Amino acid sequence: MAMSMKPGYNVKSDAGSKGPTPQSTGTIDLTPMGLLNDANNYVLQQDSVYNLLKYAWTGVLLPTSVAEYWTRVPVSNDVKDQVSGLLKPLLESYARAKGHCTTFKQTTYPSIVGLASDVYDYAQDAGGKTQDSYYANIVSSIKTLATATSQEQKDNLVETIGSLVDMETQSIDQNIGNAQTAMQKLQEFGRQMKKDELVMRESENAIISKLKDIIGDADELQKKLERCREKLAAEEAELEHDKIVAATSLTYAWIPGVGTITATVVAALYGKEAKKMAERIDDLKKLIASTEEEENNRNRAGATRIIADLTAVDADLRNLHALTIPAAGCIEEVIKTWMTIADALVTLKDMASKDPSAAEAAVAKIDQSQLVEKWNALKVAANKYRQAAFVVEEPPKQTTLEELSKQLHGQAARAN
């Protein structure tokens, strides 16, 4: 829902942030400000925003029937018998989380990416060519107003400035409304995931407790699995960040015992980097399947696989819930920046009608060509982001630790 525009109004969010303060009557900043970062990237081109989709895929891929579960986690009949009575509540909790994650993937995440289209459209009018730019025309009209001699010329210039500002602030008003809706939906999703986590963990713990008769020290196994996953995730995150900064389109894969990984990152590894990640995967593979080939330990191997899968799902969905907080904070910064931009425009409009000399002083140091270049840079950045972040409907490839290990060892044998 769009909000009515007025200078310096505040935005409320779960984080309780304060809105921007009105700009002073000194030099007015008409640049994209916080919408474009120091690397000339769109502000939402952040790890926390990108990775929302990565971990949401874990929820979307959750099994919700007994048949789906045992296809995903193949074990012996003895192990199935041990936990069959506990699967129903787990699968019910999976179904709830899957529903929330599916809605997020199909609706909420695209609305976040869609904010870049709002930015792109706005920057197209604010930038472009100097003679056509709304912003350049506002600045040039104010500079002309200060030296206008006839009242008719002054009135026409004030009207032109007012009309241009009104068009821009109306667009900002809509952009703020869209961003607020996206932020609120994201925050609601975070609350849903927190509830889903708690319910899911009860079912997971019940199954793990039951498997202790087979596995022995299940707590120690979980700790080892978590340590392996953390090492792998840390290495992946560093490489993933470089892809995000470069606005690379990311694809994902689901690996049992690991969770959702960024397939784009893995596919780009060669030489030492591939060898290092292959070793991490092999460590995890040995931990999960170390006893699988021993006939008398098939049950232990199956129980280990179940615990590994439960641990991977739990970790990914915890990450998903945690990411909703900084991601909502990024959207809030977009809202606050739009407010500051609107405040600057409205301030200039008021000054132009009441004190043209002060308005001229506020824009005297602004070079229209450089101003237009900055808005054009934002347009390019927003377009680059929305193309890279576009949601592909094809689900992540589901592969195995063995297949991933083989792929990485093959890539390790090749030089960069």
C-alpha positions as CSV (number, residue, x, y, z in Angstrom):
1,M,0.0,0.0,0.0
2,A,1.4,3.4,-1.0
3,M,2.0,6.1,1.6
4,S,1.4,9.8,1.3
5,M,4.6,11.7,0.8
6,K,5.9,14.4,3.2
7,P,9.4,15.4,4.1
8,G,11.2,13.6,6.8
9,Y,8.5,11.0,7.7
10,N,9.5,7.9,9.6
11,V,9.3,4.2,8.7
12,K,8.5,1.6,11.3
13,S,9.9,-2.0,11.2
14,D,10.5,-4.9,13.5
15,A,14.0,-3.5,13.9
16,G,12.6,-0.2,15.3
17,S,14.9,1.9,13.1
18,K,14.4,5.6,12.9
19,G,13.5,7.4,9.7
20,P,15.8,9.9,8.0
21,T,16.1,13.5,9.2
22,P,15.2,16.3,6.8
23,Q,18.1,17.7,4.8
24,S,19.6,21.0,5.7
25,T,19.2,24.0,3.5
26,G,22.9,23.8,2.4
27,T,23.9,21.9,-0.7
28,I,21.1,19.3,-1.5
29,D,22.2,15.8,-2.4
30,L,20.3,14.6,-5.4
31,T,22.4,11.4,-6.1
32,P,21.1,7.9,-5.6
33,M,22.8,7.9,-2.2
34,G,22.4,4.5,-0.4
35,L,20.8,2.8,-3.4
36,L,24.2,2.4,-4.9
37,N,27.1,1.2,-2.8
38,D,30.8,2.1,-3.1
39,A,31.4,-0.9,-5.5
40,N,28.7,0.6,-7.8
41,N,26.4,-2.3,-7.0
42,Y,22.7,-2.1,-6.2
43,V,22.2,-2.1,-2.4
44,L,20.3,-5.4,-2.3
45,Q,23.1,-7.2,-4.1
46,Q,24.0,-8.7,-0.7
47,D,24.9,-12.2,0.5
48,S,22.0,-12.1,3.0
49,V,19.4,-11.4,0.3
50,Y,20.8,-13.9,-2.3
51,N,21.1,-16.7,0.2
52,L,17.4,-16.4,1.2
53,L,16.6,-18.3,-2.0
54,K,19.4,-20.8,-1.5
55,Y,18.1,-22.0,1.9
56,A,14.4,-21.6,0.9
57,W,15.1,-24.4,-1.7
58,T,15.9,-26.7,1.2
59,G,12.4,-26.2,2.5
60,V,10.8,-26.5,-0.9
61,L,12.5,-29.9,-1.5
62,L,11.4,-31.4,1.8
63,P,9.7,-34.8,1.5
64,T,6.1,-34.9,2.8
65,S,5.2,-38.5,2.4
66,V,6.7,-41.7,3.8
67,A,7.6,-42.9,0.3
68,E,9.3,-39.6,-0.5
69,Y,11.3,-39.7,2.7
70,W,12.6,-43.2,2.2
71,T,13.5,-42.5,-1.4
72,R,15.5,-39.5,-0.2
73,V,17.1,-41.4,2.8
74,P,17.4,-45.1,1.8
75,V,17.9,-47.3,4.9
76,S,17.4,-51.0,5.9
77,N,13.9,-52.3,6.9
78,D,15.2,-52.7,10.4
79,V,15.9,-49.0,10.7
80,K,12.6,-48.1,9.0
81,D,10.8,-50.2,11.7
82,Q,12.6,-48.3,14.4
83,V,11.4,-44.9,13.4
84,S,8.2,-45.6,11.4
85,G,6.0,-44.5,14.3
86,L,7.8,-41.2,14.6
87,L,7.7,-40.1,10.9
88,K,4.2,-38.7,10.8
89,P,4.8,-35.7,13.1
90,L,8.2,-35.0,11.3
91,L,6.5,-35.1,7.8
92,E,3.7,-32.9,9.1
93,S,6.2,-30.3,10.3
94,Y,8.0,-30.7,6.9
95,A,4.7,-30.0,5.1
96,R,4.2,-26.8,7.0
97,A,7.7,-25.6,6.4
98,K,7.5,-26.6,2.7
99,G,4.3,-24.6,2.2
100,H,5.9,-21.5,3.8
101,C,9.1,-21.9,1.8
102,T,7.2,-22.5,-1.5
103,T,5.1,-19.3,-1.0
104,F,8.3,-17.4,-0.2
105,K,10.0,-18.7,-3.3
106,Q,7.0,-18.0,-5.6
107,T,5.8,-14.7,-4.1
108,T,7.9,-13.0,-1.5
109,Y,11.4,-13.5,-2.9
110,P,10.3,-12.3,-6.4
111,S,8.8,-9.2,-4.8
112,I,12.2,-8.4,-3.2
113,V,13.9,-8.8,-6.6
114,G,11.1,-6.7,-8.1
115,L,12.2,-3.8,-6.0
116,A,15.2,-3.5,-8.4
117,S,12.7,-3.0,-11.3
118,D,11.3,0.0,-9.3
119,V,14.8,1.4,-9.0
120,Y,15.5,0.7,-12.6
121,D,12.4,2.6,-13.8
122,Y,13.1,5.5,-11.5
123,A,16.7,5.8,-12.5
124,Q,15.7,5.7,-16.2
125,D,13.8,9.0,-15.7
126,A,16.3,10.5,-13.3
127,G,19.2,9.6,-15.6
128,G,19.2,9.0,-19.4
129,K,20.6,12.0,-21.4
130,T,21.1,15.3,-19.6
131,Q,18.6,17.2,-21.7
132,D,15.9,14.6,-20.9
133,S,16.7,13.8,-17.3
134,Y,14.1,14.9,-14.8
135,Y,16.8,15.6,-12.2
136,A,19.0,17.6,-14.6
137,N,15.9,19.6,-15.6
138,I,15.0,20.3,-12.0
139,V,18.6,21.6,-11.3
140,S,18.8,23.7,-14.5
141,S,15.3,25.2,-13.9
142,I,16.3,26.2,-10.4
143,K,19.5,27.8,-11.6
144,T,17.6,29.7,-14.3
145,L,14.9,30.7,-11.7
146,A,17.5,32.6,-9.7
147,T,18.3,34.9,-12.6
148,A,14.8,35.2,-14.1
149,T,13.6,38.7,-14.6
150,S,9.9,38.5,-15.5
151,Q,7.3,37.2,-13.1
152,E,5.8,35.1,-15.9
153,Q,9.2,33.4,-16.4
154,K,9.5,32.8,-12.7
155,D,6.0,31.4,-12.4
156,N,6.6,29.0,-15.3
157,L,9.9,27.8,-13.8
158,V,8.3,27.3,-10.4
159,E,5.5,25.3,-12.0
160,T,8.0,23.2,-14.0
161,I,10.0,22.4,-10.9
162,G,6.9,21.6,-9.0
163,S,5.6,19.3,-11.7
164,L,8.9,17.4,-12.1
165,V,9.2,17.0,-8.3
166,D,5.6,15.8,-8.0
167,M,6.2,13.1,-10.6
168,E,9.3,11.9,-8.9
169,T,7.9,11.9,-5.4
170,Q,4.8,10.0,-6.6
171,S,7.1,7.3,-8.1
172,I,9.0,7.3,-4.8
173,D,5.8,6.9,-2.9
174,Q,4.9,3.8,-4.9
175,N,8.4,2.4,-4.5
176,I,8.3,2.9,-0.7
177,G,4.9,1.1,-0.6
178,N,6.3,-1.8,-2.6
179,A,9.4,-2.0,-0.4
180,Q,7.4,-1.9,2.8
181,T,5.1,-4.7,1.6
182,A,8.2,-6.9,0.7
183,M,9.8,-6.2,4.0
184,Q,6.6,-7.0,6.0
185,K,6.2,-10.3,4.0
186,L,9.8,-11.2,4.7
187,Q,9.5,-10.5,8.4
188,E,6.3,-12.6,8.5
189,F,8.1,-15.4,6.8
190,G,10.9,-15.2,9.4
191,R,8.3,-15.5,12.2
192,Q,6.7,-18.5,10.4
193,M,10.1,-20.2,10.0
194,K,10.9,-19.7,13.7
195,K,7.7,-21.5,14.6
196,D,8.4,-24.2,12.1
197,E,11.9,-24.7,13.5
198,L,10.6,-25.3,17.0
199,V,8.0,-27.9,15.9
200,M,10.3,-29.6,13.6
201,R,13.1,-29.9,16.2
202,E,10.8,-31.8,18.5
203,S,10.2,-34.4,15.8
204,E,13.9,-34.5,14.9
205,N,15.0,-35.0,18.5
206,A,12.5,-37.8,19.0
207,I,13.9,-39.7,16.0
208,I,17.5,-39.1,16.9
209,S,16.8,-40.3,20.5
210,K,15.2,-43.5,19.0
211,L,18.3,-44.1,16.8
212,K,20.7,-43.9,19.8
213,D,20.1,-47.6,20.3
214,I,21.6,-48.2,16.9
215,I,24.1,-45.4,16.6
216,G,25.4,-45.1,20.2
217,D,26.6,-41.6,20.8
218,A,24.3,-39.7,18.5
219,D,25.2,-36.3,20.1
220,E,28.9,-36.8,19.2
221,L,27.9,-37.8,15.6
222,Q,25.8,-34.6,15.3
223,K,28.7,-32.5,16.5
224,K,31.1,-34.1,14.0
225,L,28.6,-33.6,11.2
226,E,28.1,-29.9,12.2
227,R,31.8,-29.3,12.3
228,C,32.2,-30.8,8.8
229,R,29.4,-28.7,7.4
230,E,30.6,-25.5,9.0
231,K,34.1,-25.9,7.5
232,L,32.5,-26.6,4.1
233,A,30.1,-23.7,4.4
234,A,32.8,-21.2,5.4
235,E,34.9,-22.1,2.3
236,E,31.8,-22.0,0.1
237,A,30.7,-18.6,1.5
238,E,33.9,-16.9,0.6
239,L,33.8,-18.1,-3.0
240,E,30.0,-17.4,-3.2
241,H,30.5,-13.8,-2.0
242,D,32.7,-13.1,-5.0
243,K,30.0,-14.4,-7.3
244,I,27.4,-12.3,-5.7
245,V,29.5,-9.1,-5.9
246,A,30.0,-9.9,-9.6
247,A,26.2,-10.3,-10.0
248,T,26.5,-13.8,-11.2
249,S,23.3,-15.9,-11.6
250,L,23.5,-18.7,-9.0
251,T,22.3,-22.3,-9.3
252,Y,22.0,-24.7,-6.4
253,A,22.1,-28.4,-5.6
254,W,20.8,-30.5,-2.7
255,I,23.4,-32.9,-1.2
256,P,22.3,-35.4,1.5
257,G,24.1,-34.7,4.7
258,V,25.3,-31.3,3.4
259,G,22.2,-29.4,2.5
260,T,21.8,-26.9,-0.3
261,I,25.0,-25.8,-1.9
262,T,25.7,-23.2,-4.6
263,A,26.4,-25.4,-7.7
264,T,27.7,-22.3,-9.6
265,V,30.5,-22.0,-7.1
266,V,31.4,-25.7,-7.1
267,A,31.4,-25.8,-10.9
268,A,33.9,-22.9,-11.1
269,L,36.5,-24.6,-8.9
270,Y,39.7,-26.0,-10.3
271,G,43.2,-27.0,-9.0
272,K,43.9,-26.5,-5.3
273,E,40.5,-24.9,-4.6
274,A,38.7,-27.9,-6.0
275,K,41.0,-30.3,-4.1
276,K,40.4,-28.5,-0.8
277,M,36.6,-28.7,-1.2
278,A,36.8,-32.3,-2.4
279,E,38.7,-33.2,0.9
280,R,35.9,-31.6,2.9
281,I,33.3,-33.6,1.0
282,D,35.3,-36.8,1.5
283,D,35.5,-36.1,5.3
284,L,31.7,-35.9,5.4
285,K,31.3,-38.9,3.1
286,K,33.5,-41.0,5.4
287,L,31.6,-39.9,8.5
288,I,28.2,-40.7,7.0
289,A,29.1,-43.9,5.1
290,S,32.1,-45.3,6.9
291,T,30.3,-48.5,7.9
292,E,28.0,-48.8,5.0
293,E,29.9,-51.6,3.3
294,E,30.0,-53.8,6.4
295,E,27.0,-56.1,6.3
296,N,26.6,-56.2,10.0
297,N,26.7,-52.4,10.3
298,R,24.0,-51.6,7.6
299,N,21.7,-50.5,10.3
300,R,24.3,-48.1,11.8
301,A,25.0,-46.7,8.3
302,G,21.2,-46.1,7.7
303,A,20.8,-44.5,11.1
304,T,23.8,-42.2,10.4
305,R,22.2,-41.2,7.1
306,I,18.9,-40.2,8.8
307,I,20.7,-38.1,11.4
308,A,22.9,-36.5,8.7
309,D,19.8,-35.5,6.7
310,L,18.0,-34.2,9.8
311,T,21.1,-32.2,10.8
312,A,21.4,-30.7,7.3
313,V,17.8,-29.7,7.1
314,D,17.9,-28.2,10.6
315,A,21.0,-26.2,9.8
316,D,19.7,-24.8,6.5
317,L,16.4,-23.8,7.9
318,R,18.1,-22.1,10.9
319,N,20.2,-20.2,8.4
320,L,17.1,-19.2,6.4
321,H,15.4,-17.9,9.5
322,A,18.5,-16.0,10.6
323,L,19.0,-14.4,7.2
324,T,15.5,-12.8,7.2
325,I,16.7,-10.3,9.8
326,P,19.6,-8.7,8.0
327,A,17.8,-9.0,4.7
328,A,14.8,-7.1,6.1
329,G,17.4,-4.6,7.4
330,C,18.7,-4.1,3.8
331,I,15.2,-3.5,2.5
332,E,14.6,-1.0,5.3
333,E,17.7,0.9,4.2
334,V,16.1,1.1,0.7
335,I,13.0,2.6,2.2
336,K,15.0,5.1,4.3
337,T,17.0,6.1,1.3
338,W,13.9,6.7,-0.8
339,M,12.6,8.9,2.0
340,T,15.7,10.9,2.1
341,I,15.7,11.4,-1.7
342,A,12.0,12.4,-1.5
343,D,12.8,14.8,1.3
344,A,15.5,16.5,-0.8
345,L,13.2,17.0,-3.7
346,V,10.3,18.3,-1.7
347,T,12.7,20.7,0.1
348,L,13.9,22.0,-3.2
349,K,10.4,22.5,-4.5
350,D,9.5,24.5,-1.4
351,M,12.6,26.6,-1.6
352,A,12.1,27.3,-5.3
353,S,8.6,28.8,-4.6
354,K,9.6,30.7,-1.4
355,D,13.3,31.5,-1.7
356,P,14.7,31.0,-5.2
357,S,18.2,32.3,-4.2
358,A,18.4,29.7,-1.4
359,A,17.3,27.0,-3.9
360,E,19.9,28.1,-6.4
361,A,22.6,28.0,-3.7
362,A,21.5,24.5,-2.7
363,V,22.2,23.2,-6.3
364,A,25.0,25.6,-7.4
365,K,27.7,22.9,-7.0
366,I,25.7,20.2,-8.7
367,D,27.1,19.3,-12.2
368,Q,24.1,18.0,-14.1
369,S,26.2,15.6,-16.3
370,Q,27.8,14.0,-13.3
371,L,24.5,13.7,-11.6
372,V,22.9,12.0,-14.6
373,E,25.9,9.6,-14.8
374,K,25.3,8.5,-11.2
375,W,21.6,7.7,-11.9
376,N,22.7,5.9,-15.0
377,A,25.1,3.8,-13.0
378,L,22.3,2.9,-10.6
379,K,20.1,1.9,-13.6
380,V,22.9,-0.4,-14.8
381,A,23.5,-1.9,-11.4
382,A,19.8,-2.5,-10.7
383,N,19.4,-4.2,-14.1
384,K,22.4,-6.4,-13.5
385,Y,21.1,-7.5,-10.1
386,R,17.6,-8.3,-11.2
387,Q,18.8,-10.4,-14.1
388,A,21.2,-12.3,-11.9
389,A,18.7,-12.8,-9.0
390,F,15.8,-13.8,-11.3
391,V,14.1,-16.9,-9.8
392,V,14.6,-20.0,-12.0
393,E,11.7,-22.4,-11.6
394,E,13.8,-25.5,-12.2
395,P,14.6,-27.0,-8.8
396,P,18.1,-27.6,-7.6
397,K,19.7,-30.8,-8.8
398,Q,19.7,-33.5,-6.2
399,T,23.0,-35.3,-6.2
400,T,25.0,-37.5,-3.8
401,L,28.2,-37.0,-1.8
402,E,29.9,-39.6,-4.1
403,E,28.9,-37.7,-7.2
404,L,30.0,-34.4,-5.8
405,S,33.3,-35.8,-4.6
406,K,34.0,-37.4,-8.1
407,Q,33.2,-34.0,-9.8
408,L,35.5,-32.0,-7.5
409,H,38.4,-34.5,-7.8
410,G,38.0,-34.3,-11.6
411,Q,38.1,-30.5,-11.5
412,A,41.1,-30.6,-9.1
413,A,43.1,-32.5,-11.7
414,R,42.7,-29.6,-14.1
415,A,44.6,-26.3,-13.7
416,N,42.8,-23.0,-13.3
